[in-house]
Amino acid sequence: MTKTRQDLAWQELEIGATLITPGNSCEYKSGDWRSIRPVVDNKKCVRCGTCYIFCPDAAIHETEEGFFEADLYYCKGCGICANECPTQAIEMVEEEE
């Protein structure tokens, strides 16, 4: 089975293989760039949505229970959500292989 660009990790792309066209960013697994990821402690979370507001990649989503979690498909592990969380409910942890 042949992989499409969307199925490739960034390390597998050929140099110059990325097409730069308006609105195509959702096609790329930008979460593959990450070396750390956010983990939310729902016991500390007050569901304020500050992490959602400050996420530069729109990778934070609200769950059905009203808590927030990172979409690891797009999260780049910048840590802004953890830095801005007023209750320190988000911890940045090393990405596992």
Number of C-alpha atoms within 10 A of each C-alpha: 3 5 7 7 17 12 12 13 14 16 9 10 12 9 7 7 9 12 9 9 7 6 7 10 12 10 10 17 19 18 19 17 15 16 15 17 22 25 15 19 15 14 7 12 18 15 15 14 17 16 26 21 12 16 19 14 14 14 18 23 16 13 9 7 7 14 16 24 19 22 15 17 15 20 24 22 24 17 18 15 26 23 16 16 19 15 13 14 20 25 17 18 13 12 11 7 4
